[in-house]
Amino acid sequence: MDDFDFAARRRRARGTSPGRATGEQVAGTRSGDGSDSIGARRTPAQARGAAAEALAAAHLAARGLRIVARNVRCRGGEVDLICLDRSHVVFVEVRLRTSARFGGAAESITAAKRRRVLIAAQWWLGGAGRRFAGAACRFDAVLLDALDPDRITWLPGAFDAG
């Protein structure tokens, strides 16, 4: 296998470094075509989700929050955006629902989804975000019913850890 390092190639494709958890990216970095594996393409739904997360990040940044991490994943959990808002660490769930047929964006944040966000938040605070472990945490939601910056609803404190 000479000098070919498959793990390094995957990290470069994802925009991560060896010390970072799988899937966690530094704020502001992009991974080529945005896929999680080499050669894979995003589905249209994944592309819409990524666009919604980019709109949400821009919306929050314009309101003074600093984006620290995006798309943090661990076994059993995931969180879309991690931000700093003054003394709070903010874990943000972004929901895009272009059709209300199965309920709106707010209704799609179920107890199971809240539990997955909480698991990822605890995991991140114990690892990459350990310097923020003593800070107060907040769980927000950014809701979109279209990919339109004028139709974003930000819900600070949308749910709690309890």
LUMKOL-259017 format. One record per residue: residue in one letter; x, y, z of N, C-alpha, C in turn. Coordinates in steps of 0.2 Angstrom, whole numbers, padded with zeros to 4 digits, always signed. Example, Ala and Ser with C-alpha at 12.3 -4.5 7.8 and 13.67 -1.06 7.14 Angstrom:
2
a+0066-0028+0039+0062-0022+0039+0066-0016+0039/s+0064-0011+0035+0068-0005+0036+0064+0000+0039/
! end
This chain:
162
m+0004-0006+0000+0000+0000+0000+0004+0006+0000/d+0011+0006-0001+0015+0012-0001+0013+0017+0003/d+0013+0023+0000+0012+0029+0004+0005+0031+0004/f+0000+0028+0001-0007+0030+0000-0010+0029+0007/d-0013+0034+0009-0016+0034+0016-0024+0036+0015/f-0028+0030+0015-0035+0031+0014-0038+0036+0019/a-0036+0035+0025-0039+0039+0030-0038+0047+0029/a-0032+0048+0027-0030+0055+0025-0034+0058+0019/r-0035+0054+0015-0039+0056+0009-0046+0057+0011/r-0049+0053+0015-0056+0054+0017-0056+0061+0021/r-0051+0062+0026-0051+0068+0030-0050+0074+0025/r-0046+0074+0020-0046+0080+0015-0052+0081+0012/a-0056+0076+0010-0062+0076+0006-0067+0079+0011/r-0067+0078+0017-0072+0080+0022-0070+0087+0025/g-0064+0089+0025-0062+0095+0028-0060+0095+0035/t-0059+0088+0037-0057+0087+0044-0050+0086+0045/s-0048+0086+0051-0041+0085+0053-0040+0078+0057/p-0034+0075+0058-0034+0069+0062-0037+0070+0069/g-0036+0075+0072-0039+0076+0079-0046+0077+0079/r-0049+0078+0074-0057+0080+0074-0061+0074+0073/a-0067+0074+0076-0071+0069+0076-0074+0068+0069/t-0076+0062+0067-0078+0061+0061-0084+0065+0059/g-0084+0069+0054-0089+0073+0051-0089+0080+0054/e-0086+0081+0059-0085+0088+0062-0081+0092+0058/q-0083+0098+0056-0079+0103+0052-0078+0109+0055/v-0073+0112+0054-0071+0119+0056-0076+0124+0053/a-0078+0128+0057-0083+0133+0054-0080+0137+0048/g-0083+0137+0042-0081+0140+0037-0077+0136+0032/t-0076+0129+0033-0073+0125+0028-0078+0121+0025/r-0077+0119+0019-0081+0115+0015-0078+0109+0012/s-0081+0104+0011-0078+0098+0009-0079+0096+0001/g-0076+0100-0003-0077+0098-0010-0084+0098-0013/d-0087+0092-0014-0094+0092-0016-0099+0091-0010/g-0096+0091-0004-0101+0091+0002-0103+0084+0003/s-0100+0079+0000-0102+0072+0002-0098+0069+0008/d-0101+0064+0011-0097+0061+0016-0093+0055+0014/s-0093+0053+0008-0088+0048+0005-0085+0050-0001/i-0080+0048-0003-0076+0050-0009-0080+0047-0015/g-0081+0052-0020-0085+0050-0026-0092+0050-0025/a-0095+0051-0019-0102+0051-0019-0105+0058-0020/r-0111+0058-0022-0115+0064-0024-0120+0065-0019/r-0122+0071-0018-0128+0073-0013-0134+0071-0017/t-0139+0069-0013-0146+0068-0016-0149+0075-0016/p-0154+0076-0020-0157+0083-0020-0160+0085-0013/a-0162+0080-0009-0164+0082-0002-0158+0084+0003/q-0152+0081+0002-0146+0083+0005-0144+0090+0003/a-0144+0091-0003-0142+0098-0006-0147+0103-0003/r-0154+0102-0002-0158+0107+0001-0157+0107+0008/g-0155+0102+0011-0154+0102+0019-0147+0106+0020/a-0142+0105+0016-0136+0109+0016-0137+0117+0015/a-0142+0118+0010-0143+0125+0008-0147+0128+0014/a-0152+0124+0017-0155+0127+0023-0151+0128+0029/e-0146+0124+0030-0141+0125+0036-0136+0131+0034/a-0135+0132+0028-0131+0138+0026-0135+0144+0027/l-0141+0144+0025-0145+0150+0027-0146+0151+0034/a-0147+0146+0038-0148+0147+0045-0142+0149+0048/a-0136+0147+0046-0129+0149+0049-0129+0157+0047/a-0130+0159+0041-0130+0166+0040-0134+0170+0044/h-0140+0168+0045-0146+0171+0049-0143+0172+0056/l-0140+0167+0059-0138+0167+0066-0132+0172+0066/a-0127+0171+0062-0121+0175+0062-0123+0183+0061/a-0128+0184+0057-0130+0191+0056-0134+0194+0063/r-0136+0189+0067-0139+0191+0074-0134+0191+0079/g-0127+0190+0078-0122+0190+0083-0119+0184+0085/l-0122+0178+0083-0119+0172+0085-0113+0170+0081/r-0109+0166+0085-0103+0164+0081-0103+0157+0080/i-0103+0155+0074-0103+0148+0072-0096+0144+0074/v-0097+0139+0078-0091+0136+0080-0090+0129+0077/a-0095+0126+0075-0095+0119+0072-0101+0118+0068/r-0101+0114+0063-0107+0112+0059-0107+0104+0058/n-0113+0102+0058-0114+0095+0056-0110+0090+0061/v-0111+0091+0067-0107+0086+0072-0111+0080+0073/r-0108+0074+0072-0111+0068+0072-0107+0063+0077/c-0111+0059+0080-0108+0054+0084-0113+0048+0084/r-0111+0043+0087-0115+0037+0087-0121+0039+0091/g-0127+0039+0088-0133+0040+0092-0136+0047+0092/g-0132+0052+0088-0134+0059+0089-0131+0063+0083/e-0134+0069+0082-0131+0074+0077-0134+0080+0079/v-0130+0085+0078-0132+0092+0078-0130+0096+0072/d-0134+0101+0070-0133+0104+0064-0128+0110+0064/l-0129+0114+0069-0124+0120+0071-0123+0120+0078/i-0117+0122+0080-0115+0124+0086-0112+0131+0086/c-0115+0135+0090-0114+0143+0090-0112+0145+0097/l-0109+0151+0098-0108+0154+0104-0112+0161+0104/d-0116+0162+0109-0120+0168+0110-0119+0170+0117/r-0114+0175+0117-0112+0178+0123-0109+0173+0127/s-0112+0171+0133-0109+0166+0137-0112+0159+0136/h-0117+0158+0131-0120+0152+0130-0117+0148+0124/v-0117+0142+0125-0116+0137+0119-0122+0135+0117/v-0124+0137+0110-0130+0136+0107-0130+0130+0102/f-0134+0125+0103-0134+0119+0099-0141+0120+0095/v-0140+0120+0088-0145+0122+0084-0148+0117+0079/e-0154+0115+0079-0157+0111+0075-0160+0115+0069/v-0159+0113+0063-0161+0117+0057-0166+0112+0054/r-0172+0115+0053-0178+0110+0050-0181+0114+0044/l-0181+0111+0038-0184+0113+0032-0189+0109+0030/r-0195+0112+0029-0201+0108+0027-0204+0113+0022/t-0204+0110+0015-0207+0114+0010-0214+0113+0009/s-0217+0107+0012-0224+0105+0012-0226+0104+0019/a-0232+0106+0020-0235+0105+0027-0239+0099+0027/r-0239+0095+0022-0243+0089+0022-0242+0084+0028/f-0236+0084+0030-0234+0079+0036-0232+0083+0042/g-0235+0089+0042-0233+0094+0048-0228+0099+0046/g-0228+0104+0049-0223+0109+0048-0216+0108+0051/a-0211+0112+0050-0205+0111+0052-0204+0110+0060/a-0208+0114+0064-0208+0114+0071-0211+0107+0073/e-0216+0104+0070-0219+0098+0072-0214+0092+0071/s-0209+0093+0066-0204+0088+0064-0199+0087+0070/i-0198+0091+0074-0193+0090+0080-0197+0086+0085/t-0196+0080+0085-0199+0075+0089-0195+0074+0095/a-0197+0070+0100-0194+0069+0106-0187+0065+0104/a-0188+0060+0099-0182+0056+0097-0177+0061+0094/k-0179+0066+0090-0174+0070+0087-0171+0075+0093/r-0175+0077+0098-0172+0081+0103-0167+0077+0107/r-0168+0070+0108-0163+0066+0111-0157+0065+0107/r-0157+0065+0101-0151+0064+0097-0147+0070+0097/v-0150+0076+0097-0147+0082+0098-0143+0083+0104/l-0147+0081+0110-0144+0081+0116-0138+0076+0117/i-0138+0070+0114-0133+0065+0114-0127+0068+0111/a-0128+0071+0105-0122+0074+0101-0119+0080+0105/a-0123+0084+0108-0121+0090+0112-0117+0087+0118/q-0119+0082+0122-0115+0080+0127-0108+0077+0124/w-0108+0073+0119-0102+0070+0116-0098+0076+0114/w-0100+0081+0111-0096+0087+0108-0093+0090+0114/l-0097+0092+0120-0094+0095+0126-0089+0091+0129/g-0089+0084+0128-0084+0080+0132-0078+0079+0127/g-0078+0081+0121-0072+0081+0117-0070+0087+0114/a-0072+0088+0108-0069+0094+0104-0071+0101+0108/g-0077+0101+0111-0079+0107+0114-0078+0107+0122/r-0073+0103+0124-0072+0103+0131-0071+0109+0134/r-0068+0114+0131-0066+0121+0134-0073+0125+0135/f-0078+0122+0133-0085+0126+0134-0089+0122+0139/a-0086+0116+0142-0090+0112+0146-0093+0115+0152/g-0090+0121+0154-0093+0124+0160-0098+0130+0158/a-0099+0131+0152-0104+0136+0150-0111+0134+0150/a-0115+0139+0150-0123+0137+0150-0124+0135+0143/c-0129+0130+0142-0131+0128+0135-0138+0130+0134/r-0139+0130+0127-0146+0132+0125-0147+0128+0119/f-0153+0126+0118-0155+0122+0112-0160+0126+0108/d-0158+0128+0102-0162+0132+0098-0164+0128+0092/a-0169+0131+0088-0172+0128+0082-0172+0134+0077/v-0170+0133+0071-0171+0137+0065-0176+0133+0060/l-0181+0136+0059-0187+0133+0055-0187+0137+0048/l-0188+0133+0043-0188+0136+0036-0194+0132+0033/d-0198+0136+0029-0203+0133+0025-0202+0134+0018/a-0196+0137+0016-0194+0138+0010-0186+0140+0010/l-0183+0139+0005-0176+0141+0005-0176+0149+0003/d-0178+0153+0008-0179+0160+0007-0177+0163+0014/p-0172+0167+0013-0169+0171+0020-0174+0175+0023/d-0180+0177+0020-0185+0181+0023-0190+0177+0026/r-0190+0170+0026-0195+0166+0029-0192+0161+0034/i-0187+0164+0037-0183+0160+0043-0186+0162+0049/t-0188+0157+0053-0190+0158+0060-0185+0155+0065/w-0182+0159+0069-0177+0157+0074-0181+0156+0081/l-0180+0150+0084-0183+0149+0091-0178+0148+0096/p-0175+0154+0099-0171+0153+0105-0174+0149+0110/g-0170+0144+0113-0173+0140+0118-0179+0136+0116/a-0179+0133+0110-0184+0129+0108-0186+0123+0112/f-0181+0120+0115-0182+0114+0119-0176+0114+0124/d-0177+0110+0130-0172+0110+0135-0169+0103+0135/a-0164+0102+0139-0161+0096+0140-0164+0091+0145/g-0169+0093+0148-0173+0089+0153-0178+0085+0151/
! end
